[in-house]
């Protein structure tokens, strides 16, 4: 991973910006198994190796592993940082926002219960530890971090709540700011309710893009790459359900078979533009 240039070094506190902006996701998080896909608490580590890629994700028994729904907060952070950068504003790993701003952006309600759920998600992101060789000089070099280094609730001198402050890890921030490893995603992503469904959309978006002839994956390969604890048979059943419902925004899925007779998932982009949140054509550096 290249060092962050001096002019991009985070200084001060970056306050979240209001208004409409495109959704951005970090490509490394879309391509590899970093999160639990289950809504129930997971403490079993993810221990993934494929070629030169190594990933180890560990959770605490108190909070459990960060889930793919918790990762919505990282999508919010990436979207904020990239939008500010594109508008010539200085950004920082140190971010401040109100719970209402975060929850509204990721398509959640803003009730007191949702606020408590947000705090639980921040706890999981902070307590989950990751070690990975991605963007390291050799596979033997591992970068270790938590998805959020620390977070706190802010208050004024009278104790009235002002919002939340959080600190993102260097690995995540550099991937966005230095290497520009981000892609726009469809805002309908936040409406997807299943863990495998959400994971599959991000993988499809990362690999499928707008390629005319689409892409394909062996289903057993997908099962390994998901990091899911469910057995292959259950995983395949859920993928078939997703294909039947055609629930991934902007993509058409189909199931076929390899020459060896193994199930093969194919996908390609629909004609509509799934990357624009507000109905305008927007050319960005992160489009495929």
C-alpha positions in Angstrom: 0.0 0.0 0.0 1.5 3.4 -1.0 1.9 6.0 1.7 -0.7 8.8 1.8 0.8 11.9 0.2 1.5 14.8 2.5 -1.3 16.9 0.9 -3.8 14.1 1.6 -2.7 13.5 5.2 -5.9 13.7 7.3 -5.9 16.8 9.5 -8.6 17.9 11.9 -12.2 16.6 11.9 -14.1 16.0 8.7 -17.8 16.8 9.2 -20.2 14.8 7.1 -21.8 16.9 4.3 -25.5 17.1 3.8 -27.2 16.7 0.4 -27.4 14.2 -2.4 -24.4 12.2 -3.5 -23.6 9.0 -5.3 -23.1 5.9 -3.3 -19.5 4.5 -3.3 -18.2 1.2 -2.1 -14.6 0.1 -1.6 -13.6 -2.5 -4.2 -11.6 -4.6 -1.8 -14.6 -5.0 0.5 -16.7 -5.9 -2.5 -14.4 -8.6 -3.8 -13.3 -10.5 -0.6 -14.9 -12.0 2.5 -14.5 -9.4 5.3 -18.0 -9.6 7.0 -20.4 -12.0 8.5 -23.4 -12.6 6.2 -25.6 -13.8 9.0 -27.9 -11.7 11.2 -27.2 -13.9 14.2 -24.0 -13.3 16.1 -20.9 -14.8 14.6 -17.7 -15.3 16.6 -16.1 -18.0 14.3 -13.2 -16.3 12.5 -13.0 -15.9 8.7 -9.8 -17.5 7.6 -9.5 -17.1 3.9 -6.6 -17.8 1.5 -6.7 -17.7 -2.3 -3.5 -17.3 -4.3 -1.6 -14.4 -2.8 -4.6 -13.1 -0.9 -4.9 -13.9 2.8 -7.6 -12.6 5.1 -8.2 -13.3 8.8 -11.2 -11.7 10.5 -11.7 -12.2 14.2 -14.6 -11.2 16.5 -15.1 -10.8 20.2 -17.7 -12.8 22.1 -19.1 -9.6 23.5 -20.1 -8.0 20.2 -19.6 -10.6 17.5 -18.2 -10.0 14.1 -19.1 -7.0 12.0 -21.9 -7.9 9.5 -22.5 -6.9 5.9 -25.3 -4.6 7.2 -22.7 -2.9 9.5 -20.6 -2.3 6.4 -23.3 0.2 5.3 -21.5 2.7 7.6 -18.3 2.2 5.6 -20.3 2.8 2.4 -21.5 6.1 3.9 -17.9 7.0 4.9 -16.5 6.2 1.5 -19.3 8.1 -0.3 -18.7 11.2 1.9 -14.9 11.1 1.4 -15.0 10.7 -2.3 -17.7 13.3 -2.8 -15.7 15.8 -0.7 -12.5 15.0 -2.6 -14.2 15.5 -5.9 -15.4 18.9 -4.8 -11.9 20.0 -3.8 -12.5 19.7 0.0 -10.0 18.4 2.5 -11.0 15.1 4.1 -9.8 13.1 7.1 -10.0 9.7 8.7 -11.6 11.5 11.6 -15.2 12.0 10.8 -18.1 13.6 12.6 -21.9 13.2 11.9 -25.2 13.0 13.6 -26.9 9.5 13.8 -29.7 11.0 11.7 -27.3 11.8 8.9 -25.8 8.3 8.8 -29.1 6.5 9.2 -30.9 8.5 6.6 -28.1 8.0 4.1 -28.1 4.2 4.5 -31.9 3.9 4.2 -32.7 3.2 7.9 -35.2 4.7 10.2 -34.3 7.4 12.7 -36.1 6.2 15.8 -34.4 5.7 19.2 -34.3 2.0 18.4 -32.4 2.6 15.2 -30.0 4.8 17.1 -29.2 2.0 19.5 -28.8 -0.4 16.6 -26.3 2.0 15.0 -24.3 2.2 18.2 -24.2 -1.6 18.3 -23.0 -1.7 14.7 -20.2 0.8 15.5 -19.2 -1.4 18.4 -18.9 -4.4 16.1 -16.9 -2.5 13.5 -14.6 -1.3 16.2 -14.1 -4.6 18.0 -13.7 -6.8 14.8 -10.1 -7.2 13.9 -8.8 -7.8 10.4 -5.4 -9.0 9.1 -4.9 -9.1 5.3 -2.2 -9.2 2.7 -4.2 -7.1 0.3 -2.2 -4.1 -0.9 0.9 -5.3 0.9 4.2 -5.8 -0.9 4.2 -9.6 -0.3 1.7 -12.1 0.9 3.8 -12.6 4.0 3.2 -9.0 5.0 -0.1 -8.5 6.8 -1.8 -5.2 7.6 -3.8 -5.4 10.9 -6.6 -3.0 11.8 -10.2 -2.7 13.0 -12.9 -1.2 10.7 -13.2 1.7 13.1 -10.2 2.5 15.2 -12.4 4.3 17.8 -15.7 6.1 18.1 -17.4 8.3 20.7 -20.6 10.2 21.2 -20.2 14.0 21.2 -21.9 16.4 23.6 -21.8 20.1 24.3 -20.8 21.7 27.6 -24.3 21.0 29.0 -24.2 17.4 28.1 -26.6 17.7 25.1 -25.8 15.2 22.3 -24.1 16.6 19.3 -23.5 13.5 17.3 -20.8 10.9 16.7 -17.1 11.0 16.0 -15.2 8.1 14.5 -11.7 7.3 13.2 -11.3 5.1 10.1 -8.2 2.9 9.6 -5.4 3.9 7.3 -5.9 0.8 5.2 -9.5 1.7 4.3 -8.8 5.5 3.9 -5.8 5.0 1.7 -7.7 2.6 -0.5 -10.2 5.4 -1.2 -8.0 8.4 -1.3 -4.7 7.1 -2.8 -5.6 4.1 -4.9 -9.1 5.2 -5.8 -10.4 1.7 -5.3 -14.1 2.7 -5.3 -17.1 1.9 -7.4 -20.5 3.5 -7.5 -23.4 1.3 -6.4 -27.1 1.3 -6.8 -29.0 3.0 -4.0 -31.4 0.0 -4.1 -28.6 -2.0 -2.5 -29.8 -0.8 0.9 -33.2 -2.5 0.2 -31.6 -6.0 -0.1 -32.4 -7.9 3.1 -30.4 -11.1 2.7 -26.7 -11.4 3.7 -25.8 -13.6 0.7 -28.0 -11.4 -1.5 -26.1 -8.2 -0.4 -22.7 -9.9 -0.7 -23.5 -11.3 -4.2 -24.6 -7.8 -5.4 -21.3 -6.3 -4.3 -19.3 -9.1 -6.0 -21.3 -8.9 -9.2 -20.9 -5.1 -9.3 -17.2 -5.5 -8.7 -16.6 -8.1 -11.5 -19.6 -7.6 -13.8 -19.6 -3.8 -14.3 -20.9 -2.9 -17.7 -19.2 -5.6 -19.6 -21.3 -6.6 -22.6 -20.9 -10.3 -22.2 -21.1 -10.4 -18.5 -19.3 -12.7 -16.1 -19.6 -16.1 -14.6 -18.5 -17.9 -11.4 -18.5 -21.6 -10.4 -21.0 -21.8 -7.5 -18.6 -23.8 -5.3 -15.9 -21.1 -5.9 -18.5 -18.5 -4.8 -19.3 -20.4 -1.7 -15.6 -20.4 -0.6 -15.2 -16.8 -1.5 -18.2 -15.7 0.5 -16.7 -16.8 3.8 -20.2 -17.9 4.9 -20.6 -20.5 7.6 -23.6 -22.2 5.9 -23.0 -25.5 4.1 -22.6 -25.4 0.4 -26.1 -27.0 -0.1 -27.7 -24.2 1.8 -25.6 -21.6 0.0 -26.6 -23.0 -3.4 -30.3 -23.0 -2.3 -30.2 -19.3 -1.4 -28.4 -18.3 -4.6 -31.0 -20.2 -6.7 -33.7 -18.2 -4.8 -31.9 -14.9 -5.7 -31.7 -16.0 -9.4 -35.4 -16.8 -9.3 -36.4 -13.5 -7.8 -33.9 -11.5 -10.0 -33.5 -9.2 -7.0 -30.0 -7.7 -7.7 -30.5 -4.1 -9.0 -29.0 -3.5 -12.5 -28.1 -7.1 -13.2 -29.6 -10.2 -14.8 -28.6 -13.5 -13.3 -28.8 -17.1 -14.7 -27.7 -20.5 -13.6 -26.0 -22.9 -16.0 -23.4 -25.6 -15.7 -19.7 -26.1 -16.3 -18.4 -28.8 -18.6 -17.9 -30.9 -15.5 -21.6 -30.4 -14.7 -21.0 -28.1 -11.7 -23.5 -25.2 -11.2 -22.4 -22.0 -12.9 -23.7 -18.5 -12.0 -23.7 -16.0 -14.9 -24.6 -12.4 -14.7 -24.5 -9.2 -16.9 -25.7 -5.7 -16.6 -29.2 -4.7 -17.6 -29.8 -1.9 -20.1 -30.8 0.6 -17.4 -28.0 2.5 -15.6 -27.8 1.1 -12.1 -25.0 3.4 -11.0 -26.9 6.7 -10.7 -28.8 7.4 -7.6 -30.7 10.5 -8.8 -31.4 9.9 -12.5 -28.6 11.8 -14.1 -25.8 10.4 -16.2 -22.6 10.9 -14.4 -19.2 9.8 -15.7 -16.8 9.1 -12.8 -13.3 7.8 -12.5 -14.6 4.7 -10.8 -16.9 3.4 -13.5 -15.8 0.3 -15.4 
